[in-house]
Amino acid sequence: MSSQTADVLGEVGLALPIREVSSRTWDVIIVGAGHNGLACAAYLAKAGLRVIVIESRQRVGGACTIEEPFPGVRMSPCAYLAGLLHPLVVDELELPRRGFQWTPAVNGLFVPFLDASSVQLWDDDERCEAEICSISPEDVAGWRAMNDVILRLRDALRPDGARDLWIGEAPTREQIEERLGKDEEARALLFHWSMAEFVENYLRSERLQVAYLGQGVIGTNASPFDPGTASIRFHHASGRLGGLPGMWGYVRGGMGMVSFYFCDSAREAGATVLSGVPVAAIVPGEYVLLESGERIVARAIVSNADPVQTMRLLGPVADPGWRKSVERVPIEGCTVKLNVYLRELPNFTSRPGTNEPHHYGQINAPLTKEEWKSGFAASRRGELPEHLWCELYFQSVHDPSVVPEGHHTMSVFAQYVPYSFSQGDWNARRTDVRELALKSLSRFCSNINSAVIDAQVLGPPDIEEKVGLTGGHIFQGECLPPYMWSDRLNTRTPMRGLYLCGACTHPGGSVIGINGRNAAMAVLKDLNRI
């Protein structure tokens, strides 16, 4: 089944003239067509409600979309892999029928080191243990124990089926504690440990420790030595997509296809989706005012915009207590994303070749512990670090349809960069950041400069402008323990008739879709439809 949304790369335009849209009465307006907003729309429309989705940008999908940054090259600018996409949403919105396919990255995580050694952390335990043994035989038992605590925590909080705590309203601390029982290691992982404490608790080899450190700060404006960062590792290892716990993988066509399938589902169910229509104001439970002056009336309004943007649209009618809740969540991004067009894949000096098993998984260009500390401190001062931690993904090795024959794509997710520079701005420093990223990779690759044809560089302000995420924060606010579970913003706001459905709500950030479902269930319950 082809995707009508994908056929136009998400530029759905106006399904109806604005005058006709404003003359109708709707049950629900969804402001923002990110993947969660589109999932929410699909559920509400399937329940028989009159739903309209309004997106200010020309293309739907938000951070999870598809663009052509270079001629003939299709890439998702900000979302790269699927792993936390909820199986319930995949099933209920019939994504496989719509064409959804993904390739699990079973080759795991490859990490080269500065001494020309490396480790391939396969998803297969037996193969991974062999790699661990080659680096540090005494760490095999600790590695098993480290993985086991993640498994126990995932099974406690996110068992397969209806008891999954990501489904529905966020659990309280007491409910979580009841699930954890006497498992103090799981409790420390979820609430207390830094990522450094987590790896040092189980592994002796510093090479193995630094191989994992980046997994505790993905999209997080914190050092891996800061309390609570180990929970980021758990968050990203807690998925169950395809019945494969903890697995990540590549979506055929690119990650934006997830949003496009959600959009197809919503429109098939009867929802109206508009793009290129900026919203000027939200009046909860009454109407949305467009920048062009028209009012669109509905009983319920669901905002897929981040909470700061939502607060701006509410203006003086924002509830003061809710405003304080929004302002307590840090929302300044520290990530730079490079979308890179390659003539060949990177050649890693520790395992030479340009079509090797490690290219089919994920790759980290690591930092030493001192580089982690100094790099984070530099970004907080508004400066660039000496080196960036980089995580690399190669969509084209799994899906050559996204690029001209014989070429490749490389998506780079790197930290830390400042939102604001102490000297200059992003327009002036963009070339510096590009060169820094490539220099950081060239410590491990022999051909990175010659392999690159072109690169798009998106710093936090670029992500903010391009996608609409305040601060360029990809999760609509930090996902550290003080801002998760029942401490995350509630889908229901204190303003009657106004809901949130984005990553700012439970269960947090990434391409999940369950946030949108949770919001839809809240709306349906309040409208006495379930």
N, C-alpha and C positions, 0 to 999 in steps of 0.2 A: 504493500500500500504506500503510495507516494504521499509526501507531506505538502499540503498546499502552502503552509507557512514557510517551509524550507524552499519552496520553488521561488519565493521572492526574497529569500534571505531575511525573513522576519519583517520586511517593510510592508506591513499589511495595509497601511494608509487608512482611508475613511470607508468603512462599510456602509455608512449612511451619511447623508448631509448633516452638518452640525445643527441646522435649524430643525430638522426632523428629530434628531437625538434629543434636543432640548424640549421638544414639544411632547415627548413621551414621559410617562412616569415609570420609574424603574424600582425594583425591589432592592437591588444592591448595586452600588458603584464601587469599583476597585480602582484605586489610584496607583498606577504603576504596573507595568507588565513584565516584571521580573518573573523568574520561574515559579516562585511561591505565589505571586499574584495570579498567574495563569492557572496554576493548580487549584487555587481557591475558587477561581471562576468556574472551572470545570465541575467541581463538586456542587457548587451552588446551582449551576445551570442544570445539572443532571437531576437535582432535586425539584426542578420545575420553577425556579425563581427567574425573574427577568433581570439579567445581569449585564452590566456594561463595564468594560475595562478601558481605562483611559491612560495612554502612555505619551509622555511629552516628546520623547525621542522618536526618530523616524523608524527605528528598528525595535522590535520586541525582544525580550530575553534578559534585559538588564546586563549584569556582569556575565551571564551565561548565554551568550549569543554567538553568531558566526558573522565574520566580516571578511573582506578581501584586502588585507593590509598591503599586499603586493599583487600585481596582475596575475590572475590565474591561481592564486594561493588562498585557500580558505582556512581561517583559524579562529578559534575562540579567544578573544583578547585577554580575558581575565580568569576563566575557568578552564581547567585542563583535563582533569581526570574525574571519573565517577567512582565512588566508593561508599558514600553515605546516603546516596539516593535510596529512599525507603522502598522496600519490596512491596509494601501494601499499596503505595501510590502507583508503582509500576504496574501492579496487577489491576487495581480498580480503574485506572485510567487507560488500561489496555495498551500500554506502550509497545509490547511486542507485535500486536496486530498492526500498529501504525508504522512499524519498521525499525523499532529500537533493537539495536544489536550492540554488544560490547565485547571487548577482548580482555579478559583478566590479565593483568601484568604479573604473570606467575614467575617471571625472572627476578622479581623483587627489587631490592635497592642495591645499586652498585656504588661503592665508595672508594675512590683512589686516595692514596696518601702521598705526602711530600717526599717520603723516602723511596718512592717508586713501587711500594707494595700496594695491595688493594684487597678488598673483600667484597664478595657478591653475596648479599643476604637474601638468598632464594626464599620464595614462599614455601617451598618444600622443606620440611624440617630436616630430613636426612641430608640433603645437599647443603643446607645452610650450616648444619653442625660440622660438616666436613670443612667448610670454609672457616668457621670459627676456630676449629682445631688447628688449622694451618697457621692462624695468626697467634692464638693463645690457647693451647690445649686445656689449661687450668680453668678456662672460662666457660667451657661447654655446659657444666652443671648450672652455673650462674645465669647463663643465657636462657636455659630452659626455665629456670625459676622466674626470670624477668618476663618471659612470654606467658608463663602460667598465671601470674597475677593479673595480667591484662585479660586473659581468657576468663578467669573467675569473675572479674568485675563486669565484663561484657555479659556473661551468662546471668549474673545477678540483676543487673539493671536493664539489660536489653535482650531478654530471652526471646526466641523466635515465637511470634504469635501475639495474642491480645494483652499479655502481661508486660509487653515492652513499654518502658516508662517514657519513651519518646512520643507515644500516642496519647493524645488528649492533654488535659491540663498538667502543668508542671508539678512534679511531686515535691512535697515538703522535705526538709532535711530529716525530719523524723521518719518519714516513709522510706527515704534512702537508707538511713541507718538500720532500719528493720531488715532491709534486703541484705545489707552488708554483714550483719551479725557480728561475729567476733573476728572477722578478717581485717586485722590492723594494717596489713600491707596494702590491701585494696583501698582502705580508708585513706591511707597516706597518699596513694597514687591519685585518688580523686580530689582530695582537698588540700593537701599540705606540701608534698615534695616538690622541690625544683626539679627540672629535667636532669641537672647535674647530680643531684642527690639520688635520683631514681637509678641512673646508670651506674653510679659509683657504688650503690648498694648491692649490685649484682655482678658487675664486671670489674676485673682488675686491670686489664689492658687499656692504656690510655687511647690507643688507636681505635679500639672498639667503642670506647666511651664517646669519643668525638664523632665517630661514625653516626651515632644516634642523636647527638645533641640538637641538631636542627629540627628533629621531629617534635620537639617540645615548644617550639616558638613559631610554628607556621602561621603567618598572618597576624602575629601577636607582637605588640610593642612592649616587649619585655626581654630580659636576658635569660638564657637557659639556667642561670644561677639564681633567678628570682623565684620566691615561693609560689607554688601552684602551677608552674609551667609543665610539670609532668602530666597534668590533667589534659593538656592539649594533645599530648601523645595518645592518651586514652581516647579522647574524642575522635581522633582521626583513625583509630584502630577499632572502632565500635560498630562499623557497618556490617550489614548482612546481605548485601546485594548479590542476587543470583544464588543465594544459599551458601555463599562462601564467606564466612566470618572474617572481617578485617581486610578483605581483598579490595584493591583498587584496579581500575582498568580504563581502557580507551573506548569511547563511544564512536561507532562508525559515523563518519561525516563530521565529527567534532562535538564537543560538549554542548554547543548551542542547540543541537538537535533535541536535547531533552526539553528545553523551553519550547521549541517549535512543536514537538509532539503534545505538550501540555496545551499549547494554543490551539492546535487542531482539535483536541478533545473538548476544549471549552466551546469552540465555535460549532462543532458537531452537535453538542448538547443544547445549542441555542443562544449562547452568550454572544454579545457584540463586542468586538475588540477594535479599538481605534489607536492608531499611532500618529505621531506628529501633532498632538493636541495638548499644549501645555495647560496645566491647572494653576489658577491664581490663588484660590482659597478653598478651605473646607469648613462648612458649618455642620457640625455633627448632627446626624439624624434628620437633616433637612436637605441640604443640597451641596453640590460642588460648583464653584464659580470658575469658568474658563478664562484664560487670559484674553480671549476674544470678546468676553462680556456675557456670554450665555450662561444660564443656570441649568444644571441637570439635577433633577430632584429624585431622591430615594430615601427609603426608611433607614437603610443601613449603609454605612460607608466603611470600606476596608482599605487601609493604607498599606501598600507594599513599599512605599518610600521609607527611607531610614527614619528613625525617630526625630532627629534634628530637623530634617526636611519637613516631616509631618508637623512638628511644632511651629515651624515657620508658616506653613499653610494655614494653621489654626489661628495664628496671630493672638489677639487679646482674649479669645475664647478658650485658650488652652487652660486646663485645670492646673492651678498652682502646685498642688502636690504631685501631679503627674509630671509637670515640668521639672521638678526637683529630681524625680526618679530618672528622667532622661539625662539630666545634666550630670548625674553621678557616674554614668558609664563612660569611660574613656573611649574616644572615637577618632584618634589620630593615627593614620596608617604609617607603616614604616617599610612597606614592600615596594620594590620596583619590579615590573614585569617587562620582559623583553620577548617580543615575538620575532623570530629570526628565520630568515630564508637562507637555506644552505645549498651549496653545490655538492657537498658530501658530508657524511656524519663525522663528528669529532673522533679523532684518533687519540686514545688515551695511552700514554707512555707505559703505564703499568700493565696494560693488556692491549697490545697494539691491534689495529684493524678498524675498518670503517663499516663493518656489518657483523657485529659480534653479539653474543647473548645479552650483554649488559645494555645494549641499545634498545632492547625490547621491554625493559622494565622502567625504573626510575633511576636517576643518577644524582648523587650529591657531590658537589665540590666543597669539601669540609673546611672548617677553620680550626685552629688550635684553640685551647681554652683561653689563652691570653688574647688571641685575636677576637674571640667572641666578646670578651669583656671590653677590650679597647674599642671594638667596632660599635657596640651598643652605646658606649659613652660618647663616641664621636658623633653619632647620629643625634643624640640628645643635645649636643652642643650646636647642631645645625651644620655639621661637617660630614664629609664623606670618610668612611673608614679606609684603611690601607687595602683591605680585601673584603669581598662580599661572600657570604654563604650563598650558594646557588643550588637550586634543585632543577633538574632538566627532564623534559618529557619530549618524546619524539612520536607525534601522532602519525607521521607519514610512513613509519616502518610497519605499522599495523593497517594503515588505510591510505594507500597511495592515491586514492581519488582526490585528496585535498590539495595536491600539488602537481605541477607539470612533471612529466616523466623524467626520471633520472635525478630529481632534486628532492630535498627534504625540508621539513619544518622542525624547528626546535623552540619549545616554549621554556623560558627561564623565569623562575620565581626566586627572587633574591632579596636578601636583607643584610644590613640595615641601611636605610636611607632616610634623611630628614624630610619632613613635610615642607618645612621652610628652611632655606639655607641662611647661615649667618652672613654669608657674602654671596651676592648674586641671587638669581632665581632659577626655576627649573628650565626656563627657555634658554638661559645663558649657560646652564651647567649640564644640559642633557647629553651633550657629546662627551663630557667628562664621565658621566655615569655609564654610558655605553662602553667607553674605553676601560673603565674600572671593571665592569662585568666581564668583558672579554679577557682582561689581564688576569682576573681571578680564575678563569677557566684555563688560561694558557699555562698556569702552574702545573696542570695535569694533562694537557693536550698538546700535541705537537703541531696541529694544523688549524687551530681555531680561527686565526686571522685570515688564512687563505680560503677556509671553508665558507666563510660568511659572505653572502651576496648583499644582504640588506638586513636591517634590524629596526624594529619599532620599539621605542622606549617609553614606557608608561610609569611615571612616578605617582606618588599619592595625589598631587593636585590634578594630574591628567586623568586618573581613575575617577576622581571626584567630578571633573567636568564631563568626561566621556560617558560615565555610567550613572552619575547622580548620587554617588555614595559620599556622604560627608566625611571629610578628612582623608578620603581615599581608603577608608577602612573596609576591607572586603567582607567583614562579618557584621557590618552595621553596629559595631561596638565590640569591645573585648570579650573573649570567651573564657577568661580566667575564672577560677572558682567563685569569687565574690559576685560575679555577674551571670551565673548559670543557674539552671534548675528553677526553683521558685524565686530566685533573686534576679532572673531575667525579666524583661518587660512582659507584662501580661497581654495576651491577645485582646482581652476586653479592657478598654480604657475607662476611666471614671466618667468620661463624657458619653452620655447615653447615645447609642447609635453609631459609635466610632470604634473600629477594631484595627488591630495591627496584624500583619501576616508574614512579615519579612524575617530575615535572619536575626533581628533584634529580639525576637520572641523565642520561646522554648521550641526545639532543643538547641538553638544556636545556629552558627554559620556553617556554610558549605552548600553544595547543591544537594538538598535533602528532599524538599517537596512536602514533607510532613508538616512543616510550619503552616503551609497554605491549607492543608487538610484540616489541621487543628482549628484554624481560624474559621473555616467553612462550617465545621461542626458547632462551634460556638454561636455563629450567626443563626444557623438553622434551629438550634435549641432556643435561642432568645426569640426567634420569630415563630416559635411553636410549630416547627416543621418536622421535628424529630422527637 
